Amino acid sequence: MELVAQVLQACERTPKATAIVGPRGEAMTFGALRERALRIRDRLSAAGLARGDGVLYAVEPSPEAIAVALGVVAAGGVLVLADPGVPPAILAARLRLADPRWVVAESRLYALTSLAPLRALVRRRGVLLPSLRDPLPGDDLHTGLRHAYTGRWLPGVPRHAVRLRGLDGPAPQEYGGADADGPAAVIFTSGTTANPRAVVHTQRSLAAGLEIFRDHFPVGPGDVVHADGLMIGLPALIGGATWSMGPARLIARRPVTHLYCVPVEFAGLDAFPATLRTVMLGSAPAPPAVLRMALQLPVSQVLSIYAMTEALPIALATARDKLDHAEGDLLGAPLPGVGVRFTEDQELVVSGPHLAGRYLGEPPLSEVATGDLVRMDDQGRLVLLGRKKDMILRDGFNIYPSLYEPAIAALPGVADAAVIGIADAATGDEEVVLALVADRPVDARELRSVMDAGALPDRIELLPEFPYSSRRKLDRAALRELIRRR
């Protein structure tokens, strides 16, 4: 069964139960979620949203945001998760590739990005927001861009935007299904401004990933699952549990039974509800100190999830098994249905029904290289040896140095720039360090013009020169060691 149908079917089973609790405590029942999603589907379809239309999605996490996402996909639209908060040049490159026909955003975001005084205010605070009314000015392909908004109308909302607030009238029609193999979501993961890269998931691939999760993550009515992502929140809804949204620190005030968060976020928690039974750590490696902290809680299980955007999930390992494993980072046995193989240099390549259909603008995928160097132990479990690429992980955010270094090096007075990660032994998170060869300091405001907010460095180091290999390539290992000694 396709993804949206599974969620709506769960809504019909327990319509009066609470489906989602938002970051500010706002709640929505399963019945309300179903009706809201279907009314949004009908409204967008009536307004001309066609099957396969890309929809730039700019709605902050909330129960309403989930209803909007379900409504868009139910109408046949494709969610384009391009992150409007990235620098304008990066967003423009992503949108040229995705070619969305619609923008669905909160009315306040339209106001912030369209009204000159408000744009100037947020710019003074170091935030650069592109105009959602016209994200690609001067691009003839986007002159017919349509808009829809959530929340009450505010100045800055396009004149003919479709209102998604306060929809009522006759009961919405039943959900008739959609093309399970058609695109449902486009998720940008990496690439440069000149060559952005995005994963294209179908309803079928997403549903397969959720099925794998549910088999190892049984939840049901009465359970409260706290998570910040769809791949944990949607299985919770399908199982009849309540999805609790927001920062992990909120769990202290909620009857949470299952918690999913990034290891570094978990390490910062100092209060846990007595109801907590399961802790799941993911989006970054879970270091021993965090695993031991989790095992001190009176919970029944602590799991570490290994996954990638292209294939969610790949493997699970218990905290105890990870701590008992002496050599390398134990990832766990491949989950049922997940195919694995290894290249000559030990890079892990995965396949399976949960694999994304393709990268946007590229041929279909039958398997995907993870970028991780992995071996399989004598028990058939995957063991991480290291990362093949230079990607940095901080707070669950993937940081690709090559995406930012050329633009930083192009700033006035900068001769060379390198972004490196230095692992924190206590949390496993990586400190992001920007190394510069420059004749002047570079301030945070300049960096915000060329970097994602999630990639901004923790510190900046000025160096007289960078270490290079004999082939005149930047020696990142030597640079990292140089930074460690400072």
N, C-alpha and C positions, 0 to 999 in steps of 0.2 A: 504494500500500500504506500502511496506517495506521502511525502512529509506533511503537507497541509492537511490532507485528509485524516492522518493519524491524530494531529493536534485537535481538529474539530470534532473528531469522534470522541476523544477524551473529554472535551468540553460538554458533550451531550450526556455523558455518564453521570457527572456530578455537577450540575449547573449552578448550584447554590454554594458550592465550596469555593474558598479563596484560591484563585489561580496564581496571581502575581502580587507581590508587595514591592513597591518601588523604593528608590533611595530615600524619599521623604516620607515614607510610610503610607503612600497612597496605594489602595488595594483595588483589585478587580477580580470579580468572580469568574468561574469558567463560563457560565452562561453569558455574562457580559462580554467576555473576550470573544466568544464565538459570534455573538450578534454584531459587535463592533467591527470585527474583521470582515464579516460578510457585507455589512453596510458600506464599509470603505471599498471593498471589491466592487460592489454595484455602482457606487458613486464614481469611481475612477473609470470603470468600463463605460458608463454612460457618457463620461466626459471625453472619451476617445482613446483611452489607454488600450493599445493593441498588444496582442500576444507577441512576446519577444522584445517589447520596448524596454530599453534600459532606463532605470530610474535612479538618479543620484539621490541617495538616502542620507539625510542630515537631521536625524531626530535623536536626541539624547536618550540614554537608557531609561525606560519607564514602562509601566504596563501599556500605556498608549503607544509607545514605540513598537512593542511586540505586535499589537493589534494592527498597526499600520504595515509592518513588514509582512504579516500573514495576508493582509488584504491585497497588497501589491502583488505577491506571488500568486494568490488565488485568482487575481484578474489576468494572470499570464505575464505580468511584468517581471523584469530582472533587476534585482537589487544591486546597485553599483556602490560598493563600499570603498569610495576613493578618499575618504577623510578630508572634508573641506578645511580642516585646520592646518593642513600642510602649506608650505609656502606657495604662493600663486603660480610660479613657474612649474612646480612639480604637479600641482593640481591640473593645470592646463594640459600638461603632457599626458596625464592619466585620462583626462576627459576626451582628448583627441583620439586616444586608443579605444576607450569604451563607447564613445559616441552616444551618450544618453539622449533620450527624447523628452524626459521629464525630470523635474526636480521636486522632491517632496521634503519639506523642511518645516521646522518650527517657525511660527510667525516672528518670534523675537530674533531668530537668526537672520531672517530677511531684513529686519529693522537694523540689526547690528552691522550687516554687510552692505546695506544699500544706502543708509542715511549718512551723509558726510560728517555731521557732528559726532555721531556714534562711532563711525569708523575711525575718526581721528582720536577719539577717546581710547578705544581699545588699542590703537597703534601706539599711543603714548605709553601704554602699559606693556609694550613689547609684543603684542599679538597682531599678526598680519592675517586678515581674513579677506578672501576674494569675494566679489559680489556674487551672491547666489542668483540674483536676477539675471545676470549676464556673465556666467563664469568663463566664457570664451569670447570676449568682445572682438568683433571684427571677423569672426569665423562664420562663413556663409552656411556651413553645415548645421549651425545651431541657431539660426535666426528664428526657427519655428519651435523653439524649446517651450514646453508647457510646464506649468507650475501647480502645486497643490500645497496647502499649509495646514498644520495642526495648531491648536490654541486659538485664542481670540484674535480678531483682526488687529493689526498694528500698522502704522505708517511704514512703508517700505515693502509691504507685501504686494506683488505684482497685481495690477488692476483686474486681470481676468483669471487670477489663480483660483483653483478649485478648493472650496472650503470643505474640510474634513471634520469640522467640529459640529456637534449637536445634530447629527443625522438622525432622522426619525421617519415615521411613515409606516406603510405596510411592512409586515415581517419580510426579511430578506429571503431570497430564493435559496434552496439548498445548494450545497457545493457540488458541482457536477464533475469535478476532477480537472486535471490539466495534463499536458504532455510531460510525463515523468522524466523523459530523456532530454527535454529542452532546457536551456540555461535557466537557473533560478537565482544565482548570486555570483557576482564578480567581486573578488577580494584581492586588492592590491597588496603585494607582499614585498617586492624589492624592485631593483632595476634603477637605472639612472634617469635623469630628466629627459635625455634623448631616447632612452629605450626602457620605458616602464614595463613592469611585468605583473600580470594579474592571473589569479586562479579562477577558473570557471567551474562552479559546481552545479549539478542538476538536482532536481528533487530526488531522483533515484539515488545518486551518490551520497547526498546528505542523509537520506533515510537509512541507507545501509550503514553509515557511520553511527547514527543514533542507535540502530539495532545492536551493533557491536557493544556500544556503551551500556545499553539497557541490560544485556546479558550478564554484565559484570558489575552492574550498578542498580540493583533492584530497589525501587522506591515505589510507594503507593500512597493512597489517601492517608492524611495525617502526618506524613513526612514534610519537612521544610528544608529545601535545598538552597543554600546560598551560593550564588555563582555570578560571575560578570560576563559570561559568554553564552551564546546560543547552543553550543555543542554540549553543555551540561544542563542549561535551563530548559531546552526543548524536551530532552528525555524525561526530565522531572515532570513537565506538564503532561506528556503522553502517559506517564505512569499514574497520574492523578495526584501528584504531590504539589505543594506550593513552592513557587520559585521566588526566593528572596533576592532582591537586587540591591546593589550599592557597594560601598567600600566594606572590606571584611570586618572592620572594627564595629560595624553595626550588629554583628551577631551577638554581642554581649547583651543586647536589649531585645533579642528575638528568640523564639523557641526553635532554633535551627537544629536539625538532626544531621544534615550532611553539609560539609563545607568544602568548596573548591576555591583555591586561590594560588597565586604565585608564591614560591617559597620565601622570597624576601618580604612579602607582605605578611605572611604567616609569622615570620620571625619577629615582626613588630607588634604582634598582638599580646595583650597582657590580661585579657579576660575572656572566658569562654562560657557558653550557656551549659547548664547541667544536662540539657537534652541532647547534646552533641554525641553522635555515635560513630560517624565516619569523617575522616579528613582525607581530602584528595589534593595532591600538589601537582602542578603542571605548568606549562608554558616556559619553563626553565629548569635546569638541573636542580635536584634537591640535595643539598650538602648534608653530611652526617650530623652537624650541629642542629639543623632544622628537623631532621628525622628524629633525633633523640628527644628534642623538645616536644614533638607531636606524640611520641610514644609515652611520654610522661602523663598525658591526659587520660582520663578514664573513658576511652573510646574503644569500640570493638575492632576497628581497622584503620590503618593509615596506608594510603596508596599513592604511588607516584606514577603519573601518566606520561607516556612518551608518544608524541604526535607531531604532525606538521599540518599546515593549512591545506596542503594538497591531499592529505590522507589522515583523517581523524577517526579513530585513534590507531596506533600501531602496536603498542605493548603496554602492559601494566606490571608493576612490581610492588610488593609490600615493603614497608619501611624496614621491617626486621630482616627480610632477605637482602635488601640493599646494604644494610649495615654489616651483615654477616659475610658479604662478598668482598674478598680481599683485593682483587686486582681489577681495576677499571670500574666504571659506573654501571651497575646492573640495571638494564632497562626492562627485563622480563621476557617471557616467551612471546613470540608473535601471537596476537589474538586470532581466534578462529576466522578464517576467510582472508587473512592478511598474508599475501605472498612476499617472500623476501629472497634476495640473492645478493651476492657480494662481487664487486669488481676486483680486478687484479690488485688494486691498492687498498682493498678492504672497505671501499665505500659501500654503504648499505643502499640497496635499491628495493623499493616496495611496490606492490601492486595489490589489486583486490577490488571488490564491488564498490567500496567507499572512496575509490580514487577519483579525483576531479576529472572531468571530461577532457580538459585541455587548458593550456594557457591562452589567454585572449590573443587572437591573431595568429595562433600557431596551430600545427596539426594535432589531431586527437592523441591523447596519452594512453599508453598501455601499462606504463610503469613510470616511476619518478625516482631520481637520485636524491637522497636526503642531504647530501653534503657532510654526513657524519661518517667517521671511520669506526667500524663496528666488527666484532667477532662473535661467533656463537660458541657457548661453552658446551661441556659434555652433557648438560641437561637440556640442551636445545633452547637456551635463553640468550638473548642479545645482550652484549656488553659493550658499552660505549668506550672507545679509545681516545677520541678527540674529534674536533671539527675540521673538516677539510678546508672550509672557506674561512674568511676573516670576519664572519658575522659576529657581532657582539650582542649578548643578551643582558638586558637590564629591565627589571620590573616586568618581565614577560614581553618586552618590546624588542623586536628584531631591529638591530641597527647595522646598516651596511655602509662601511666607511667610504666605499667608492661612490656612493650616492652624493656625498657631501664634500669630499676633499677637494675636487677641482674648483667648486664654487668658493670654498674658503680660501684656497690658494690664490684665487683671483682678486681677493679684497686688496685695497690699496696698502702698500707697505708689507705685504705677506709674500715671502719667497717660496715657502713650502708648507704643507699642512698634512697631518696624519692623525686619524682617529683610531685609538687603540683601546682595548679593554683589559683591565687588570682585575683578576678574580679576587673577591673577598673570601678568605678561608672560612670565616664564621658563617656567612649567609649564602655563599655560592653565587651571589649576584656579582655583576661586573661593574667596576668603577669605569666610567667613560672619561678618558683623558684626551684632550686635544693638544697635540704637540705642534708647535709653530717655529719656523725659522722666519723671523720678522723683525723689522726695525722699530716696532711700536707694539704696545698692548692692543688686543682686540677685545671689544666689550660685548656683553651679552646681546645688546640690541642689534648689533651687526650680524651676530650669529643667527638670531631668530629670523633674519631675512633670507637665510639660505639653508636652514636646518629645520626638520620637524621638531616640535616641542619635546617629544619623547626621546630625541637623539641628542639634545643639548648636553655638553660636557659637564661633568662634575667639577673638573678643574682644568686649567690651561697652563701648559708649561712652555716657556720660551727657551729654545735651544740654539746654540751657534750653528749647528749643522745636524743632519740626520745620518745615521749609519746606513751604508749601502753594501750590497753584495758585490762580488767581483763582476757581475753582469750589470751593475748600476741599477739594480732593483732595490727598492726600499727593503731593508732587513727588519721586518716587523718584530721578530723575536729579540733582536739586539736592541731595538728601540724600546721595547717593553721592559727589558732588563735595565736599560739606562734610566727609564722613568722610575722603576722600582727603587733605585739607589738614591734618588733625589730626596 
